[in-house]
Amino acid sequence: MKYDVTITISLKEGMLNPEAEAIRRAIAHLGYGVDYLQKQDQYRITLDAVNKQEAEKIAGSICERLLANPVIHTYVIEVI
Amino acid sequence: MKYDVTITISLKEGMLNPEAEAIRRAIAHLGYGVDYLQKQDQYRITLDAVNKQEAEKIAGSICERLLANPVIHTYVIEVI
């Protein structure tokens, strides 16, 4: 069966993110008040799996082996 | 008041995305069946606004003026 999976990868709290900081400053320069900005990578994937549990397991494995660096990233998996 | 806004920016349908295609192939090399992969940028922003409507309007303006290229991107705004 096909499962639609959404994987969201973000930097752990406290990790410096110069890109996000630059965007936050650019928004402030546009004249808007912005307190906090976090940038995340989101992947929408259609996977083959026998059931929802397996789809979640495969997505976890993809994160660990390919998409996320466990030292600096956290990830959230959502199987639809 | 402070509003938490999530902005998700993705390439329009039909736009080539070599990065997503490379990731799709890397996942296939790990031995998993993957039909479709889309990569999106997601921003979680805390904004100053007088009400929810204004927060949405500001987020739209940030997308148009800074984050998205209307020729190739679509964006979705969610005010929490």
N, CA and C atoms of all chains as a GROMACS GRO file, in nm:
protein
  480
    1MET      N    1   0.082  -0.121   0.000
    1MET     CA    2   0.000   0.000   0.000
    1MET      C    3   0.086   0.126   0.000
    2LYS      N    4   0.025   0.234  -0.044
    2LYS     CA    5   0.097   0.362  -0.048
    2LYS      C    6   0.057   0.446   0.073
    3TYR      N    7   0.156   0.504   0.138
    3TYR     CA    8   0.127   0.594   0.251
    3TYR      C    9   0.192   0.730   0.225
    4ASP      N   10   0.117   0.835   0.253
    4ASP     CA   11   0.173   0.970   0.246
    4ASP      C   12   0.232   1.005   0.382
    5VAL      N   13   0.358   1.039   0.381
    5VAL     CA   14   0.430   1.068   0.504
    5VAL      C   15   0.486   1.210   0.498
    6THR      N   16   0.471   1.282   0.607
    6THR     CA   17   0.533   1.414   0.616
    6THR      C   18   0.643   1.409   0.721
    7ILE      N   19   0.763   1.446   0.681
    7ILE     CA   20   0.878   1.449   0.773
    7ILE      C   21   0.921   1.595   0.789
    8THR      N   22   0.926   1.640   0.913
    8THR     CA   23   0.969   1.778   0.939
    8THR      C   24   1.098   1.774   1.020
    9ILE      N   25   1.201   1.835   0.966
    9ILE     CA   26   1.333   1.832   1.031
    9ILE      C   27   1.370   1.973   1.074
   10SER      N   28   1.401   1.987   1.202
   10SER     CA   29   1.441   2.120   1.250
   10SER      C   30   1.567   2.109   1.335
   11LEU      N   31   1.633   2.221   1.348
   11LEU     CA   32   1.751   2.226   1.434
   11LEU      C   33   1.709   2.216   1.580
   12LYS      N   34   1.791   2.148   1.660
   12LYS     CA   35   1.763   2.142   1.804
   12LYS      C   36   1.767   2.282   1.865
   13GLU      N   37   1.690   2.298   1.972
   13GLU     CA   38   1.690   2.427   2.045
   13GLU      C   39   1.832   2.464   2.083
   14GLY      N   40   1.865   2.590   2.064
   14GLY     CA   41   1.996   2.637   2.106
   14GLY      C   42   2.102   2.630   1.998
   15MET      N   43   2.071   2.558   1.888
   15MET     CA   44   2.166   2.555   1.776
   15MET      C   45   2.158   2.689   1.703
   16LEU      N   46   2.272   2.746   1.672
   16LEU     CA   47   2.272   2.872   1.596
   16LEU      C   48   2.229   2.846   1.452
   17ASN      N   49   2.146   2.936   1.399
   17ASN     CA   50   2.102   2.924   1.261
   17ASN      C   51   2.114   3.062   1.194
   18PRO      N   52   2.229   3.088   1.132
   18PRO     CA   53   2.253   3.221   1.073
   18PRO      C   54   2.150   3.255   0.965
   19GLU      N   55   2.103   3.155   0.890
   19GLU     CA   56   2.005   3.181   0.784
   19GLU      C   57   1.875   3.235   0.845
   20ALA      N   58   1.826   3.166   0.949
   20ALA     CA   59   1.702   3.210   1.014
   20ALA      C   60   1.719   3.349   1.075
   21GLU      N   61   1.836   3.374   1.134
   21GLU     CA   62   1.862   3.504   1.195
   21GLU      C   63   1.863   3.615   1.089
   22ALA      N   64   1.921   3.586   0.972
   22ALA     CA   65   1.923   3.684   0.862
   22ALA      C   66   1.781   3.712   0.814
   23ILE      N   67   1.698   3.609   0.803
   23ILE     CA   68   1.558   3.628   0.759
   23ILE      C   69   1.482   3.708   0.863
   24ARG      N   70   1.505   3.676   0.992
   24ARG     CA   71   1.438   3.750   1.098
   24ARG      C   72   1.472   3.899   1.090
   25ARG      N   73   1.598   3.928   1.066
   25ARG     CA   74   1.640   4.068   1.056
   25ARG      C   75   1.580   4.136   0.932
   26ALA      N   76   1.574   4.060   0.820
   26ALA     CA   77   1.516   4.116   0.697
   26ALA      C   78   1.368   4.149   0.718
   27ILE      N   79   1.296   4.065   0.792
   27ILE     CA   80   1.154   4.091   0.821
   27ILE      C   81   1.142   4.217   0.909
   28ALA      N   82   1.230   4.229   1.007
   28ALA     CA   83   1.229   4.349   1.092
   28ALA      C   84   1.255   4.474   1.008
   29HIS      N   85   1.343   4.462   0.908
   29HIS     CA   86   1.371   4.575   0.819
   29HIS      C   87   1.250   4.614   0.734
   30LEU      N   88   1.163   4.517   0.706
   30LEU     CA   89   1.039   4.548   0.632
   30LEU      C   90   0.941   4.625   0.720
   31GLY      N   91   0.970   4.628   0.850
   31GLY     CA   92   0.887   4.706   0.941
   31GLY      C   93   0.790   4.624   1.024
   32TYR      N   94   0.808   4.491   1.023
   32TYR     CA   95   0.718   4.406   1.100
   32TYR      C   96   0.787   4.359   1.228
   33GLY      N   97   0.709   4.347   1.335
   33GLY     CA   98   0.766   4.300   1.461
   33GLY      C   99   0.773   4.148   1.460
   34VAL      N  100   0.892   4.094   1.468
   34VAL     CA  101   0.906   3.948   1.469
   34VAL      C  102   0.998   3.907   1.584
   35ASP      N  103   0.945   3.823   1.672
   35ASP     CA  104   1.019   3.783   1.792
   35ASP      C  105   1.105   3.660   1.769
   36TYR      N  106   1.054   3.573   1.685
   36TYR     CA  107   1.112   3.440   1.678
   36TYR      C  108   1.093   3.387   1.538
   37LEU      N  109   1.195   3.325   1.483
   37LEU     CA  110   1.180   3.262   1.352
   37LEU      C  111   1.260   3.134   1.348
   38GLN      N  112   1.195   3.028   1.310
   38GLN     CA  113   1.264   2.900   1.295
   38GLN      C  114   1.238   2.849   1.154
   39LYS      N  115   1.342   2.800   1.088
   39LYS     CA  116   1.325   2.744   0.955
   39LYS      C  117   1.335   2.592   0.964
   40GLN      N  118   1.242   2.525   0.900
   40GLN     CA  119   1.241   2.378   0.902
   40GLN      C  120   1.237   2.326   0.759
   41ASP      N  121   1.293   2.207   0.741
   41ASP     CA  122   1.278   2.139   0.612
   41ASP      C  123   1.166   2.038   0.626
   42GLN      N  124   1.074   2.043   0.531
   42GLN     CA  125   0.964   1.948   0.534
   42GLN      C  126   0.965   1.866   0.406
   43TYR      N  127   0.951   1.735   0.423
   43TYR     CA  128   0.948   1.645   0.307
   43TYR      C  129   0.812   1.576   0.304
   44ARG      N  130   0.748   1.578   0.190
   44ARG     CA  131   0.624   1.503   0.171
   44ARG      C  132   0.657   1.386   0.080
   45ILE      N  133   0.642   1.266   0.135
   45ILE     CA  134   0.689   1.147   0.065
   45ILE      C  135   0.575   1.047   0.052
   46THR      N  136   0.566   0.982  -0.062
   46THR     CA  137   0.472   0.870  -0.079
   46THR      C  138   0.553   0.742  -0.077
   47LEU      N  139   0.527   0.660   0.024
   47LEU     CA  140   0.606   0.539   0.050
   47LEU      C  141   0.525   0.412   0.028
   48ASP      N  142   0.594   0.304  -0.013
   48ASP     CA  143   0.533   0.171  -0.013
   48ASP      C  144   0.553   0.108   0.124
   49ALA      N  145   0.445   0.059   0.185
   49ALA     CA  146   0.458  -0.011   0.313
   49ALA      C  147   0.336  -0.100   0.331
   50VAL      N  148   0.350  -0.206   0.416
   50VAL     CA  149   0.236  -0.297   0.434
   50VAL      C  150   0.131  -0.237   0.527
   51ASN      N  151   0.174  -0.157   0.624
   51ASN     CA  152   0.076  -0.090   0.711
   51ASN      C  153   0.135   0.041   0.764
   52LYS      N  154   0.053   0.113   0.840
   52LYS     CA  155   0.091   0.244   0.888
   52LYS      C  156   0.216   0.239   0.978
   53GLN      N  157   0.222   0.133   1.062
   53GLN     CA  158   0.336   0.117   1.153
   53GLN      C  159   0.466   0.104   1.072
   54GLU      N  160   0.459   0.022   0.964
   54GLU     CA  161   0.580   0.003   0.884
   54GLU      C  162   0.618   0.133   0.813
   55ALA      N  163   0.518   0.207   0.765
   55ALA     CA  164   0.546   0.335   0.699
   55ALA      C  165   0.620   0.429   0.794
   56GLU      N  166   0.576   0.429   0.920
   56GLU     CA  167   0.639   0.514   1.021
   56GLU      C  168   0.783   0.469   1.048
   57LYS      N  169   0.801   0.336   1.052
   57LYS     CA  170   0.935   0.280   1.076
   57LYS      C  171   1.030   0.315   0.962
   58ILE      N  172   0.981   0.301   0.839
   58ILE     CA  173   1.063   0.333   0.721
   58ILE      C  174   1.100   0.481   0.723
   59ALA      N  175   1.002   0.567   0.755
   59ALA     CA  176   1.030   0.712   0.759
   59ALA      C  177   1.136   0.742   0.864
   60GLY      N  178   1.128   0.675   0.980
   60GLY     CA  179   1.228   0.694   1.085
   60GLY      C  180   1.366   0.654   1.037
   61SER      N  181   1.372   0.543   0.965
   61SER     CA  182   1.498   0.494   0.912
   61SER      C  183   1.555   0.591   0.809
   62ILE      N  184   1.469   0.646   0.723
   62ILE     CA  185   1.512   0.745   0.623
   62ILE      C  186   1.572   0.868   0.693
   63CYS      N  187   1.505   0.911   0.802
   63CYS     CA  188   1.557   1.026   0.877
   63CYS      C  189   1.695   0.997   0.934
   64GLU      N  190   1.707   0.880   1.000
   64GLU     CA  191   1.832   0.846   1.069
   64GLU      C  192   1.947   0.826   0.972
   65ARG      N  193   1.917   0.764   0.857
   65ARG     CA  194   2.024   0.725   0.765
   65ARG      C  195   2.055   0.831   0.661
   66LEU      N  196   1.959   0.923   0.637
   66LEU     CA  197   1.977   1.011   0.522
   66LEU      C  198   1.950   1.159   0.550
   67LEU      N  199   1.833   1.190   0.605
   67LEU     CA  200   1.788   1.330   0.605
   67LEU      C  201   1.835   1.411   0.725
   68ALA      N  202   1.841   1.346   0.842
   68ALA     CA  203   1.869   1.423   0.964
   68ALA      C  204   2.006   1.386   1.021
   69ASN      N  205   2.068   1.482   1.084
   69ASN     CA  206   2.190   1.459   1.160
   69ASN      C  207   2.148   1.458   1.308
   70PRO      N  208   2.149   1.340   1.372
   70PRO     CA  209   2.094   1.330   1.508
   70PRO      C  210   2.165   1.419   1.611
   71VAL      N  211   2.285   1.463   1.578
   71VAL     CA  212   2.358   1.551   1.671
   71VAL      C  213   2.292   1.690   1.678
   72ILE      N  214   2.245   1.738   1.564
   72ILE     CA  215   2.193   1.875   1.560
   72ILE      C  216   2.044   1.887   1.526
   73HIS      N  217   1.985   1.778   1.475
   73HIS     CA  218   1.846   1.787   1.429
   73HIS      C  219   1.749   1.706   1.515
   74THR      N  220   1.624   1.755   1.518
   74THR     CA  221   1.515   1.669   1.565
   74THR      C  222   1.420   1.651   1.446
   75TYR      N  223   1.343   1.542   1.449
   75TYR     CA  224   1.248   1.524   1.339
   75TYR      C  225   1.114   1.475   1.390
   76VAL      N  226   1.012   1.511   1.315
   76VAL     CA  227   0.875   1.470   1.347
   76VAL      C  228   0.819   1.400   1.224
   77ILE      N  229   0.762   1.282   1.246
   77ILE     CA  230   0.706   1.204   1.135
   77ILE      C  231   0.555   1.198   1.151
   78GLU      N  232   0.484   1.223   1.041
   78GLU     CA  233   0.339   1.214   1.045
   78GLU      C  234   0.294   1.129   0.927
   79VAL      N  235   0.229   1.018   0.957
   79VAL     CA  236   0.178   0.932   0.849
   79VAL      C  237   0.029   0.963   0.831
   80ILE      N  238  -0.009   0.996   0.707
   80ILE     CA  239  -0.148   1.036   0.682
   80ILE      C  240  -0.229   0.914   0.635
   81MET      N  241  -0.052   4.210   2.015
   81MET     CA  242  -0.053   4.068   2.053
   81MET      C  243   0.044   3.986   1.968
   82LYS      N  244   0.084   3.874   2.022
   82LYS     CA  245   0.177   3.786   1.950
   82LYS      C  246   0.098   3.673   1.883
   83TYR      N  247   0.131   3.647   1.759
   83TYR     CA  248   0.068   3.535   1.689
   83TYR      C  249   0.175   3.442   1.634
   84ASP      N  250   0.152   3.313   1.651
   84ASP     CA  251   0.242   3.213   1.591
   84ASP      C  252   0.190   3.180   1.452
   85VAL      N  253   0.278   3.198   1.355
   85VAL     CA  254   0.239   3.178   1.215
   85VAL      C  255   0.330   3.072   1.155
   86THR      N  256   0.271   2.981   1.078
   86THR     CA  257   0.350   2.884   1.004
   86THR      C  258   0.335   2.913   0.855
   87ILE      N  259   0.447   2.934   0.789
   87ILE     CA  260   0.446   2.958   0.644
   87ILE      C  261   0.516   2.840   0.577
   88THR      N  262   0.447   2.779   0.482
   88THR     CA  263   0.507   2.667   0.409
   88THR      C  264   0.519   2.706   0.263
   89ILE      N  265   0.640   2.700   0.212
   89ILE     CA  266   0.667   2.741   0.075
   89ILE      C  267   0.711   2.621  -0.007
   90SER      N  268   0.641   2.598  -0.117
   90SER     CA  269   0.681   2.484  -0.200
   90SER      C  270   0.687   2.527  -0.346
   91LEU      N  271   0.760   2.450  -0.424
   91LEU     CA  272   0.767   2.476  -0.568
   91LEU      C  273   0.633   2.442  -0.632
   92LYS      N  274   0.595   2.518  -0.733
   92LYS     CA  275   0.472   2.488  -0.806
   92LYS      C  276   0.485   2.352  -0.875
   93GLU      N  277   0.370   2.288  -0.894
   93GLU     CA  278   0.366   2.160  -0.966
   93GLU      C  279   0.434   2.176  -1.102
   94GLY      N  280   0.514   2.077  -1.137
   94GLY     CA  281   0.576   2.079  -1.269
   94GLY      C  282   0.713   2.145  -1.270
   95MET      N  283   0.748   2.218  -1.161
   95MET     CA  284   0.882   2.276  -1.155
   95MET      C  285   0.981   2.165  -1.123
   96LEU      N  286   1.091   2.163  -1.196
   96LEU     CA  287   1.194   2.062  -1.168
   96LEU      C  288   1.264   2.094  -1.037
   97ASN      N  289   1.290   1.991  -0.957
   97ASN     CA  290   1.361   2.009  -0.832
   97ASN      C  291   1.470   1.902  -0.820
   98PRO      N  292   1.590   1.933  -0.867
   98PRO     CA  293   1.698   1.833  -0.869
   98PRO      C  294   1.732   1.781  -0.729
   99GLU      N  295   1.720   1.867  -0.628
   99GLU     CA  296   1.751   1.824  -0.490
   99GLU      C  297   1.654   1.715  -0.446
  100ALA      N  298   1.524   1.740  -0.468
  100ALA     CA  299   1.423   1.640  -0.429
  100ALA      C  300   1.442   1.511  -0.507
  101GLU      N  301   1.478   1.522  -0.634
  101GLU     CA  302   1.497   1.403  -0.717
  101GLU      C  303   1.618   1.322  -0.666
  102ALA      N  304   1.724   1.392  -0.626
  102ALA     CA  305   1.842   1.324  -0.572
  102ALA      C  306   1.808   1.251  -0.442
  103ILE      N  307   1.728   1.314  -0.356
  103ILE     CA  308   1.688   1.252  -0.229
  103ILE      C  309   1.599   1.130  -0.258
  104ARG      N  310   1.508   1.145  -0.354
  104ARG     CA  311   1.420   1.033  -0.390
  104ARG      C  312   1.502   0.914  -0.435
  105ARG      N  313   1.604   0.940  -0.516
  105ARG     CA  314   1.690   0.830  -0.564
  105ARG      C  315   1.772   0.770  -0.450
  106ALA      N  316   1.819   0.855  -0.358
  106ALA     CA  317   1.897   0.805  -0.244
  106ALA      C  318   1.811   0.714  -0.156
  107ILE      N  319   1.683   0.750  -0.138
  107ILE     CA  320   1.592   0.666  -0.059
  107ILE      C  321   1.570   0.533  -0.130
  108ALA      N  322   1.553   0.538  -0.262
  108ALA     CA  323   1.536   0.414  -0.340
  108ALA      C  324   1.660   0.324  -0.325
  109HIS      N  325   1.779   0.386  -0.320
  109HIS     CA  326   1.904   0.310  -0.302
  109HIS      C  327   1.911   0.244  -0.164
  110LEU      N  328   1.843   0.305  -0.064
  110LEU     CA  329   1.839   0.242   0.069
  110LEU      C  330   1.748   0.119   0.068
  111GLY      N  331   1.673   0.101  -0.041
  111GLY     CA  332   1.589  -0.017  -0.055
  111GLY      C  333   1.441   0.007  -0.026
  112TYR      N  334   1.401   0.132  -0.014
  112TYR     CA  335   1.261   0.162   0.015
  112TYR      C  336   1.190   0.209  -0.112
  113GLY      N  337   1.063   0.170  -0.125
  113GLY     CA  338   0.985   0.214  -0.240
  113GLY      C  339   0.932   0.354  -0.217
  114VAL      N  340   0.973   0.447  -0.301
  114VAL     CA  341   0.924   0.584  -0.284
  114VAL      C  342   0.878   0.635  -0.421
  115ASP      N  343   0.751   0.676  -0.426
  115ASP     CA  344   0.690   0.719  -0.552
  115ASP      C  345   0.709   0.866  -0.576
  116TYR      N  346   0.707   0.943  -0.468
  116TYR     CA  347   0.693   1.086  -0.482
  116TYR      C  348   0.764   1.151  -0.366
  117LEU      N  349   0.837   1.258  -0.392
  117LEU     CA  350   0.901   1.332  -0.284
  117LEU      C  351   0.900   1.480  -0.317
  118GLN      N  352   0.849   1.558  -0.225
  118GLN     CA  353   0.850   1.703  -0.242
  118GLN      C  354   0.918   1.763  -0.119
  119LYS      N  355   1.006   1.858  -0.144
  119LYS     CA  356   1.071   1.928  -0.032
  119LYS      C  357   1.011   2.067  -0.020
  120GLN      N  358   0.978   2.104   0.103
  120GLN     CA  359   0.920   2.236   0.128
  120GLN      C  360   1.001   2.306   0.236
  121ASP      N  361   0.999   2.439   0.229
  121ASP     CA  362   1.058   2.517   0.338
  121ASP      C  363   0.945   2.563   0.428
  122GLN      N  364   0.964   2.539   0.557
  122GLN     CA  365   0.862   2.583   0.652
  122GLN      C  366   0.924   2.681   0.751
  123TYR      N  367   0.853   2.791   0.773
  123TYR     CA  368   0.899   2.892   0.868
  123TYR      C  369   0.798   2.901   0.981
  124ARG      N  370   0.846   2.894   1.103
  124ARG     CA  371   0.760   2.918   1.219
  124ARG      C  372   0.800   3.054   1.276
  125ILE      N  373   0.706   3.146   1.273
  125ILE     CA  374   0.736   3.285   1.307
  125ILE      C  375   0.642   3.334   1.417
  126THR      N  376   0.694   3.408   1.511
  126THR     CA  377   0.609   3.477   1.609
  126THR      C  378   0.604   3.624   1.572
  127LEU      N  379   0.484   3.672   1.538
  127LEU     CA  380   0.464   3.808   1.486
  127LEU      C  381   0.385   3.894   1.582
  128ASP      N  382   0.412   4.024   1.579
  128ASP     CA  383   0.327   4.122   1.646
  128ASP      C  384   0.214   4.162   1.552
  129ALA      N  385   0.090   4.156   1.597
  129ALA     CA  386  -0.023   4.201   1.516
  129ALA      C  387  -0.140   4.231   1.608
  130VAL      N  388  -0.233   4.316   1.562
  130VAL     CA  389  -0.346   4.351   1.648
  130VAL      C  390  -0.452   4.240   1.651
  131ASN      N  391  -0.465   4.168   1.541
  131ASN     CA  392  -0.559   4.054   1.541
  131ASN      C  393  -0.513   3.948   1.439
  132LYS      N  394  -0.590   3.839   1.437
  132LYS     CA  395  -0.553   3.726   1.353
  132LYS      C  396  -0.549   3.763   1.205
  133GLN      N  397  -0.644   3.846   1.162
  133GLN     CA  398  -0.650   3.888   1.021
  133GLN      C  399  -0.524   3.966   0.983
  134GLU      N  400  -0.482   4.056   1.074
  134GLU     CA  401  -0.362   4.134   1.044
  134GLU      C  402  -0.238   4.044   1.040
  135ALA      N  403  -0.232   3.947   1.131
  135ALA     CA  404  -0.119   3.854   1.133
  135ALA      C  405  -0.110   3.781   0.999
  136GLU      N  406  -0.227   3.739   0.946
  136GLU     CA  407  -0.229   3.668   0.818
  136GLU      C  408  -0.185   3.760   0.704
  137LYS      N  409  -0.228   3.886   0.712
  137LYS     CA  410  -0.192   3.983   0.609
  137LYS      C  411  -0.041   4.010   0.610
  138ILE      N  412   0.014   4.026   0.732
  138ILE     CA  413   0.159   4.048   0.744
  138ILE      C  414   0.236   3.929   0.688
  139ALA      N  415   0.190   3.808   0.724
  139ALA     CA  416   0.258   3.688   0.675
  139ALA      C  417   0.255   3.682   0.522
  140GLY      N  418   0.140   3.720   0.463
  140GLY     CA  419   0.128   3.723   0.318
  140GLY      C  420   0.227   3.822   0.257
  141SER      N  421   0.239   3.937   0.320
  141SER     CA  422   0.331   4.039   0.272
  141SER      C  423   0.477   3.992   0.283
  142ILE      N  424   0.509   3.923   0.393
  142ILE     CA  425   0.645   3.868   0.410
  142ILE      C  426   0.676   3.767   0.298
  143CYS      N  427   0.576   3.684   0.265
  143CYS     CA  428   0.595   3.585   0.158
  143CYS      C  429   0.621   3.656   0.025
  144GLU      N  430   0.534   3.753  -0.008
  144GLU     CA  431   0.542   3.820  -0.138
  144GLU      C  432   0.672   3.899  -0.153
  145ARG      N  433   0.713   3.964  -0.042
  145ARG     CA  434   0.826   4.056  -0.052
  145ARG      C  435   0.961   3.991  -0.023
  146LEU      N  436   0.960   3.877   0.044
  146LEU     CA  437   1.088   3.824   0.092
  146LEU      C  438   1.108   3.674   0.068
  147LEU      N  439   1.013   3.593   0.110
  147LEU     CA  440   1.042   3.450   0.117
  147LEU      C  441   1.013   3.372  -0.010
  148ALA      N  442   0.906   3.412  -0.081
  148ALA     CA  443   0.864   3.332  -0.196
  148ALA      C  444   0.887   3.407  -0.326
  149ASN      N  445   0.914   3.334  -0.431
  149ASN     CA  446   0.918   3.389  -0.566
  149ASN      C  447   0.786   3.348  -0.633
  150PRO      N  448   0.695   3.442  -0.657
  150PRO     CA  449   0.562   3.405  -0.705
  150PRO      C  450   0.563   3.334  -0.841
  151VAL      N  451   0.672   3.345  -0.914
  151VAL     CA  452   0.680   3.277  -1.044
  151VAL      C  453   0.691   3.125  -1.025
  152ILE      N  454   0.765   3.084  -0.924
  152ILE     CA  455   0.791   2.939  -0.909
  152ILE      C  456   0.737   2.879  -0.780
  153HIS      N  457   0.698   2.962  -0.684
  153HIS     CA  458   0.655   2.909  -0.554
  153HIS      C  459   0.507   2.929  -0.526
  154THR      N  460   0.452   2.839  -0.447
  154THR     CA  461   0.322   2.864  -0.384
  154THR      C  462   0.346   2.866  -0.233
  155TYR      N  463   0.259   2.934  -0.160
  155TYR     CA  464   0.277   2.934  -0.015
  155TYR      C  465   0.145   2.916   0.057
  156VAL      N  466   0.155   2.857   0.175
  156VAL     CA  467   0.038   2.836   0.261
  156VAL      C  468   0.068   2.900   0.395
  157ILE      N  469  -0.026   2.981   0.444
  157ILE     CA  470  -0.008   3.049   0.572
  157ILE      C  471  -0.108   2.993   0.672
  158GLU      N  472  -0.060   2.962   0.790
  158GLU     CA  473  -0.148   2.914   0.896
  158GLU      C  474  -0.121   2.996   1.022
  159VAL      N  475  -0.223   3.065   1.070
  159VAL     CA  476  -0.207   3.143   1.194
  159VAL      C  477  -0.266   3.060   1.307
  160ILE      N  478  -0.186   3.038   1.412
  160ILE     CA  479  -0.231   2.952   1.522
  160ILE      C  480  -0.289   3.038   1.635
   0.00000   0.00000   0.00000
